[in-house]
């Protein structure tokens, strides 16, 4: 396992880290690893195709041409 040394951590930040670790019942090192894991884990990619059809129930009763015309008139 690798070792990571961090120097010159601002005291205020370190106190917050200690408090957070205590709340979570972890050591400071364990809490740092947890924070790094969360920050560096990429969320799963979502395809834009998964968005197809979302919100259509909202627009169903609305005439899109009339809506767009009204919006454009409001810009003036």
PEZIQUI-V366114 format. One record per pair of residues at least 4 apart in sequence whose ideal C-beta (glycine too) atoms are under 7 Angstrom apart, sorted by the first residue. I is the first residue (numbers start at 1). GAP is how many residues later the second one is. If there is no record, write none. Layout:
# PEZIQUI-V366114
((I & GAP) (I & GAP))
This chain:
# PEZIQUI-V366114
((9 & 4) (9 & 5) (10 & 4) (11 & 4) (12 & 4) (13 & 4) (14 & 4) (15 & 4) (16 & 4) (17 & 4) (17 & 11) (17 & 14) (18 & 4) (18 & 10) (19 & 4) (20 & 4) (20 & 11) (21 & 5) (21 & 6) (21 & 7) (21 & 9) (21 & 10) (24 & 7) (26 & 4) (26 & 5) (26 & 8) (27 & 4) (28 & 4) (29 & 4) (30 & 4) (31 & 4) (32 & 4) (33 & 4) (34 & 4) (35 & 4) (36 & 4) (37 & 4) (46 & 4) (55 & 4) (56 & 4) (59 & 5) (62 & 5) (63 & 4) (64 & 4) (65 & 4) (66 & 4) (67 & 4) (68 & 4) (69 & 4) (70 & 4))
